[in-house]
Amino acid sequence: MGEGREIERGKKLLIPPFLTPQGEKREAKRGERRVKVKIDRNLEGDVVKISRELYTALDNPQEVEVVAPGGSSHEKRRVFKVSVDDGLTSNEIYMSEESARAIGIAENTVVTIKKK
């Protein structure tokens, strides 16, 4: 290195947006999450049980929309009333067997849950 040149320090490295881990931030802003479905035989009707953490992340909804996978033309959607349970994990929801069958999903299927 030359005597008259100094090394520039403190410059930020430019990283393209597609390489930065921003998926979680966007997911929280959109008001939707991807969760696993569990079957609860004690639930009846169009009610889903979600955790307190998921309830606050979705901004305290009274109703949520569950979107089952299957591509854009085959997605099945259904609106459910919300029941909050403090003993659940934030990546699972519980619904009745009849409701799961109606939208064509089995236990442990990953679905998108959106604030309605």
BAZA-985299 format. One record per residue: y, x, z of N, C-alpha, C, O in turn; residue in three letters; residue number from 1; chain. Coordinates in nm, 3 decimals. Atoms other than C-alpha are relative to their C-alpha. Example, Ala and Ser with C-alpha at 12.3 -4.5 7.8 and 13.67 -1.06 7.14 Angstrom:
REC,n_yy,n_xx,n_zz,ca_yy,ca_xx,ca_zz,c_yy,c_xx,c_zz,o_yy,o_xx,o_zz,r,k,c
REC,-0.119,0.089,0.000,-0.450,1.230,0.780,0.120,0.090,0.000,0.118,0.194,0.066,ALA,1,A
REC,-0.119,-0.082,-0.006,-0.106,1.367,0.714,0.109,-0.077,0.073,0.220,-0.026,0.090,SER,2,A
***
This chain:
REC,n_yy,n_xx,n_zz,ca_yy,ca_xx,ca_zz,c_yy,c_xx,c_zz,o_yy,o_xx,o_zz,r,k,c
REC,-0.118,0.083,0.000,0.000,0.000,0.000,0.124,0.087,0.000,0.124,0.199,0.052,MET,1,A
REC,-0.125,-0.074,0.005,0.352,0.109,-0.064,0.074,-0.009,0.133,0.053,-0.102,0.211,GLY,2,A
REC,-0.074,-0.002,-0.125,0.588,0.198,0.216,0.102,-0.114,0.009,0.125,-0.166,0.118,GLU,3,A
REC,-0.104,0.100,-0.001,0.853,-0.054,0.118,-0.052,-0.144,0.001,0.026,-0.237,0.019,GLY,4,A
REC,0.055,0.136,0.008,0.618,-0.353,0.090,-0.061,-0.041,0.133,-0.133,0.036,0.196,ARG,5,A
REC,0.062,0.053,-0.122,0.525,-0.568,0.386,-0.096,-0.110,-0.040,-0.077,-0.180,-0.139,GLU,6,A
REC,0.097,0.105,0.024,0.230,-0.798,0.401,0.057,-0.131,0.054,0.102,-0.137,0.169,ILE,7,A
REC,-0.050,0.130,-0.044,0.336,-1.162,0.415,-0.107,-0.068,0.082,-0.220,-0.086,0.037,GLU,8,A
REC,0.093,0.071,-0.089,0.172,-1.338,0.705,0.054,-0.138,0.031,0.175,-0.162,0.023,ARG,9,A
REC,-0.041,0.133,-0.038,0.179,-1.700,0.809,0.008,-0.099,-0.115,0.042,-0.215,-0.094,GLY,10,A
REC,0.001,0.093,0.113,0.156,-1.848,0.462,-0.124,-0.088,0.011,-0.231,-0.042,0.050,LYS,11,A
REC,0.112,0.093,-0.004,-0.065,-2.155,0.441,-0.081,0.012,-0.129,-0.026,0.032,-0.237,LYS,12,A
REC,0.091,-0.002,0.113,-0.364,-2.154,0.213,-0.006,-0.140,-0.060,-0.028,-0.237,0.012,LEU,13,A
REC,0.005,0.130,0.065,-0.356,-2.435,-0.039,-0.145,-0.036,-0.032,-0.213,0.037,-0.104,LEU,14,A
REC,0.137,0.046,0.022,-0.682,-2.629,-0.039,0.008,-0.132,-0.076,0.083,-0.221,-0.037,ILE,15,A
REC,-0.003,0.127,0.074,-0.748,-2.902,-0.296,-0.045,-0.117,0.087,-0.130,-0.099,0.174,PRO,16,A
REC,0.031,0.114,-0.085,-0.769,-3.252,-0.145,-0.148,-0.039,0.000,-0.197,-0.091,0.100,PRO,17,A
REC,0.141,0.038,0.004,-1.129,-3.305,-0.260,-0.089,0.091,0.085,-0.206,0.060,0.105,PHE,18,A
REC,0.078,-0.089,-0.086,-1.243,-3.014,-0.041,0.032,-0.018,0.148,-0.035,0.041,0.232,LEU,19,A
REC,-0.037,0.019,-0.140,-1.074,-3.130,0.279,-0.077,-0.117,0.059,-0.099,-0.217,-0.010,THR,20,A
REC,0.078,0.108,-0.063,-1.269,-3.347,0.528,0.090,-0.114,0.045,0.123,-0.125,0.164,PRO,21,A
REC,-0.088,0.110,-0.033,-1.050,-3.657,0.513,-0.071,-0.135,-0.001,-0.007,-0.238,0.018,GLN,22,A
REC,0.074,0.125,0.009,-1.324,-3.919,0.481,0.008,-0.083,0.126,0.024,-0.205,0.118,GLY,23,A
REC,-0.005,0.074,-0.125,-1.320,-4.013,0.848,0.138,-0.059,0.024,0.148,-0.171,0.076,GLU,24,A
REC,-0.135,0.051,-0.020,-0.944,-4.053,0.857,0.024,-0.123,-0.087,0.078,-0.222,-0.040,LYS,25,A
REC,-0.016,0.114,0.089,-0.945,-4.283,0.555,-0.081,-0.118,0.048,-0.036,-0.233,0.041,ARG,26,A
REC,0.088,0.107,-0.044,-1.235,-4.481,0.696,0.063,-0.076,0.117,0.055,-0.199,0.123,GLU,27,A
REC,-0.062,0.064,-0.114,-1.048,-4.550,1.019,0.121,-0.082,-0.043,0.147,-0.188,0.015,ALA,28,A
REC,-0.118,0.072,0.047,-0.734,-4.657,0.830,-0.036,-0.128,-0.073,0.036,-0.227,-0.064,LYS,29,A
REC,0.037,0.114,0.083,-0.917,-4.898,0.601,-0.047,-0.119,0.080,-0.049,-0.231,0.029,ARG,30,A
REC,0.051,0.112,-0.079,-1.053,-5.108,0.885,-0.143,-0.035,-0.035,-0.182,-0.152,-0.032,GLY,31,A
REC,0.140,0.023,0.029,-1.415,-5.065,0.787,-0.083,0.119,0.046,-0.032,0.230,0.056,GLU,32,A
REC,0.093,-0.105,-0.044,-1.716,-4.867,0.903,-0.137,-0.026,-0.061,-0.169,-0.138,-0.097,ARG,33,A
REC,0.139,0.011,0.043,-2.071,-4.798,0.788,-0.087,0.012,0.124,-0.076,0.109,0.199,ARG,34,A
REC,0.081,0.007,-0.121,-2.325,-4.892,1.055,-0.142,-0.043,-0.035,-0.169,-0.095,-0.144,VAL,35,A
REC,0.139,0.044,0.015,-2.698,-4.955,1.100,-0.016,-0.139,0.060,0.047,-0.172,0.160,LYS,36,A
REC,0.028,0.135,-0.049,-2.827,-5.308,1.146,-0.126,0.002,0.084,-0.228,0.058,0.045,VAL,37,A
REC,0.116,0.021,-0.087,-3.060,-5.388,1.433,-0.020,-0.150,0.017,0.077,-0.226,0.014,LYS,38,A
REC,0.032,0.142,-0.016,-3.235,-5.721,1.483,-0.007,-0.034,0.148,-0.073,0.035,0.225,ILE,39,A
REC,0.004,0.051,-0.137,-3.178,-5.913,1.807,-0.050,-0.143,-0.007,0.019,-0.231,-0.058,ASP,40,A
REC,0.062,0.132,0.010,-3.408,-6.211,1.840,0.068,-0.103,0.091,0.045,-0.223,0.076,ARG,41,A
REC,-0.070,0.092,-0.090,-3.187,-6.361,2.115,0.129,-0.056,-0.060,0.184,-0.153,-0.008,ASN,42,A
REC,-0.123,0.049,0.065,-2.888,-6.406,1.882,-0.033,-0.117,-0.092,-0.138,-0.120,-0.156,LEU,43,A
REC,0.017,0.114,0.089,-2.846,-6.732,1.696,0.126,-0.020,-0.081,0.236,0.008,-0.035,GLU,44,A
REC,-0.114,0.032,0.085,-2.623,-6.833,1.409,0.065,0.124,-0.059,0.006,0.232,-0.065,GLY,45,A
REC,-0.074,-0.108,0.066,-2.361,-6.620,1.240,0.082,0.079,0.100,0.205,0.074,0.099,ASP,46,A
REC,-0.064,-0.082,-0.102,-2.284,-6.385,1.529,-0.058,0.141,-0.009,-0.179,0.158,-0.022,VAL,47,A
REC,0.046,-0.138,-0.009,-2.300,-6.005,1.537,0.050,0.059,0.131,0.162,0.031,0.174,VAL,48,A
REC,-0.040,-0.073,-0.121,-2.294,-5.791,1.850,0.042,0.140,-0.041,-0.032,0.209,-0.111,LYS,49,A
REC,-0.049,-0.134,0.029,-2.084,-5.475,1.822,0.045,0.066,0.129,0.067,-0.002,0.229,ILE,50,A
REC,-0.042,-0.074,-0.119,-1.983,-5.203,2.066,0.151,-0.014,0.022,0.224,-0.051,-0.070,SER,51,A
REC,-0.142,0.005,-0.033,-1.646,-5.194,2.241,0.078,0.101,-0.085,0.189,0.073,-0.129,ARG,52,A
REC,-0.065,-0.105,0.079,-1.561,-4.870,2.056,0.022,-0.044,-0.146,0.129,-0.023,-0.202,GLU,53,A
REC,-0.011,0.050,0.136,-1.630,-5.025,1.715,0.099,-0.116,-0.007,0.174,-0.130,-0.104,LEU,54,A
REC,-0.092,0.114,-0.007,-1.438,-5.338,1.817,0.146,0.048,-0.001,0.229,-0.010,-0.071,TYR,55,A
REC,-0.138,-0.051,-0.002,-1.124,-5.136,1.895,0.032,0.077,-0.129,0.146,0.076,-0.174,THR,56,A
REC,-0.024,-0.074,0.125,-1.167,-4.918,1.583,0.032,-0.096,-0.115,0.107,-0.060,-0.206,ALA,57,A
REC,-0.027,0.101,0.102,-1.164,-5.234,1.370,0.122,-0.084,0.035,0.152,-0.182,-0.034,LEU,58,A
REC,-0.124,0.066,-0.043,-0.848,-5.349,1.552,-0.025,-0.141,0.054,0.045,-0.235,0.017,ASP,59,A
REC,0.030,0.122,-0.076,-1.002,-5.626,1.769,-0.014,-0.126,-0.086,0.061,-0.222,-0.067,ASN,60,A
REC,0.013,0.118,0.088,-1.124,-5.871,1.501,-0.075,-0.115,0.069,-0.158,-0.092,0.156,PRO,61,A
REC,0.077,0.116,-0.045,-1.245,-6.224,1.574,-0.120,-0.023,-0.092,-0.224,-0.073,-0.050,GLN,62,A
REC,0.108,0.012,0.098,-1.455,-6.220,1.257,-0.008,0.130,-0.080,0.093,0.197,-0.103,GLU,63,A
REC,0.021,-0.118,0.084,-1.605,-5.938,1.051,-0.082,-0.041,-0.123,-0.156,-0.139,-0.119,VAL,64,A
REC,0.077,0.021,0.121,-1.748,-5.924,0.701,-0.104,0.111,-0.010,-0.070,0.229,-0.003,GLU,65,A
REC,0.107,-0.097,0.016,-2.084,-5.753,0.658,-0.036,0.003,-0.148,-0.067,-0.099,-0.209,VAL,66,A
REC,0.029,-0.018,0.142,-2.144,-5.611,0.310,-0.129,0.081,-0.012,-0.136,0.196,0.030,VAL,67,A
REC,0.129,-0.066,0.018,-2.504,-5.527,0.223,0.002,0.080,-0.129,0.071,0.042,-0.224,ALA,68,A
REC,-0.001,-0.085,0.119,-2.575,-5.251,-0.031,-0.070,-0.066,-0.118,-0.140,-0.166,-0.104,PRO,69,A
REC,0.069,0.051,0.117,-2.692,-5.308,-0.383,0.083,0.014,-0.126,0.054,-0.053,-0.225,GLY,70,A
REC,-0.083,-0.015,0.118,-2.425,-5.194,-0.627,0.107,-0.106,-0.005,0.103,-0.204,0.070,GLY,71,A
REC,-0.116,0.088,0.003,-2.106,-5.371,-0.722,-0.035,-0.144,-0.036,0.023,-0.237,0.020,SER,72,A
REC,0.032,0.137,0.041,-2.267,-5.673,-0.890,-0.104,-0.064,0.091,-0.122,-0.186,0.087,SER,73,A
REC,0.106,0.055,-0.084,-2.546,-5.713,-0.635,0.033,0.001,0.148,-0.053,-0.032,0.229,HIS,74,A
REC,-0.036,-0.002,-0.141,-2.356,-5.673,-0.309,-0.003,-0.141,0.056,0.040,-0.237,-0.010,GLU,75,A
REC,0.000,0.129,-0.067,-2.410,-5.955,-0.065,0.093,0.011,0.120,0.084,0.105,0.198,LYS,76,A
REC,-0.100,0.000,-0.107,-2.129,-6.041,0.174,-0.017,-0.126,0.083,-0.056,-0.232,0.033,ARG,77,A
REC,0.005,0.116,-0.088,-2.120,-6.268,0.475,0.094,0.025,0.117,0.106,0.137,0.164,ARG,78,A
REC,-0.094,-0.009,-0.112,-1.866,-6.339,0.749,-0.070,-0.043,0.128,-0.140,-0.144,0.131,VAL,79,A
REC,0.063,0.025,-0.129,-1.980,-6.328,1.112,0.106,-0.003,0.111,0.209,0.062,0.101,PHE,80,A
REC,-0.084,-0.004,-0.120,-1.818,-6.403,1.447,-0.043,0.121,0.082,-0.157,0.166,0.074,LYS,81,A
REC,0.023,-0.125,-0.073,-1.791,-6.105,1.681,-0.031,-0.028,0.147,0.036,-0.108,0.212,VAL,82,A
REC,0.032,-0.002,-0.143,-1.955,-6.063,2.020,-0.001,0.146,0.043,-0.070,0.228,-0.018,SER,83,A
REC,-0.012,-0.139,-0.042,-1.868,-5.743,2.209,-0.097,0.027,0.115,-0.105,-0.051,0.211,VAL,84,A
REC,0.093,-0.042,-0.104,-2.130,-5.562,2.418,0.028,0.147,0.032,0.027,0.231,-0.058,ASP,85,A
REC,-0.036,-0.137,-0.039,-2.040,-5.248,2.616,-0.117,0.097,-0.003,-0.096,0.218,-0.004,ASP,86,A
REC,0.116,-0.087,-0.006,-2.396,-5.113,2.619,-0.049,0.051,-0.134,-0.153,0.116,-0.139,GLY,87,A
REC,0.046,-0.040,0.133,-2.421,-5.051,2.243,0.066,0.128,-0.046,0.173,0.166,0.002,LEU,88,A
REC,-0.061,-0.118,0.060,-2.360,-4.737,2.042,0.092,-0.044,-0.114,0.078,-0.155,-0.166,THR,89,A
REC,-0.103,0.040,0.098,-2.071,-4.735,1.794,-0.050,-0.002,-0.143,0.021,-0.050,-0.232,SER,90,A
REC,0.049,-0.002,0.138,-2.290,-4.684,1.486,-0.109,-0.104,-0.025,-0.184,-0.092,-0.122,ASN,91,A
REC,0.100,0.106,0.018,-2.509,-4.995,1.530,0.064,-0.136,0.025,0.154,-0.151,0.108,GLU,92,A
REC,-0.035,0.139,-0.029,-2.460,-5.369,1.511,-0.130,-0.078,0.013,-0.233,-0.038,-0.042,ILE,93,A
REC,0.117,0.085,-0.018,-2.703,-5.641,1.615,0.028,-0.137,-0.059,0.136,-0.193,-0.039,TYR,94,A
REC,-0.013,0.134,0.057,-2.760,-5.965,1.427,-0.135,-0.069,0.008,-0.237,-0.006,0.033,MET,95,A
REC,0.124,0.076,-0.007,-3.017,-6.242,1.420,-0.086,0.028,-0.123,-0.037,0.073,-0.227,SER,96,A
REC,0.094,-0.025,0.110,-3.324,-6.215,1.202,0.028,-0.091,-0.119,0.015,-0.048,-0.234,GLU,97,A
REC,-0.031,0.093,0.108,-3.226,-6.523,1.001,0.122,0.046,-0.081,0.123,0.036,-0.203,GLU,98,A
REC,-0.121,-0.047,0.069,-2.882,-6.380,0.921,-0.030,0.122,-0.086,0.019,0.133,-0.199,SER,99,A
REC,0.037,-0.119,0.077,-3.030,-6.049,0.810,-0.080,-0.039,-0.123,-0.061,0.017,-0.231,ALA,100,A
REC,0.081,0.046,0.112,-3.280,-6.227,0.591,0.086,-0.070,-0.105,0.060,-0.058,-0.225,ARG,101,A
REC,-0.087,0.073,0.092,-3.005,-6.442,0.438,0.078,0.092,-0.093,0.102,0.057,-0.209,ALA,102,A
REC,-0.071,-0.092,0.089,-2.818,-6.140,0.305,-0.092,0.108,-0.056,-0.046,0.200,-0.125,ILE,103,A
REC,0.101,-0.085,0.065,-3.139,-5.958,0.213,-0.008,0.141,0.053,-0.026,0.236,-0.024,GLY,104,A
REC,0.013,-0.134,-0.057,-3.148,-5.667,0.456,-0.106,0.002,0.108,-0.139,-0.100,0.168,ILE,105,A
REC,0.100,-0.020,-0.104,-3.408,-5.527,0.692,0.063,0.080,0.114,0.177,0.126,0.104,ALA,106,A
REC,-0.049,-0.079,-0.113,-3.371,-5.353,1.026,0.020,0.145,-0.043,-0.055,0.197,-0.126,GLU,107,A
REC,-0.040,-0.138,0.027,-3.211,-5.005,1.012,0.065,0.020,-0.137,0.080,0.133,-0.182,ASN,108,A
REC,-0.075,-0.010,0.125,-3.033,-5.083,0.684,0.145,0.037,0.033,0.201,-0.014,0.130,THR,109,A
REC,-0.140,-0.038,-0.020,-2.689,-4.920,0.658,0.087,-0.096,-0.080,0.070,-0.110,-0.201,VAL,110,A
REC,-0.091,0.095,0.064,-2.418,-5.177,0.583,0.144,0.040,0.031,0.169,0.123,0.119,VAL,111,A
REC,-0.142,-0.020,-0.027,-2.039,-5.177,0.569,0.050,-0.121,0.076,0.025,-0.235,0.037,THR,112,A
REC,-0.057,0.108,-0.078,-1.861,-5.381,0.831,0.152,0.011,-0.010,0.210,0.117,0.015,ILE,113,A
REC,-0.144,0.001,0.022,-1.501,-5.483,0.760,0.065,-0.105,0.087,0.006,-0.208,0.120,LYS,114,A
REC,-0.078,0.098,-0.074,-1.234,-5.658,0.959,0.035,-0.113,-0.097,0.074,-0.089,-0.211,LYS,115,A
REC,-0.030,0.114,0.086,-1.183,-6.008,0.822,0.134,-0.058,0.036,0.177,-0.156,-0.025,LYS,116,A
***
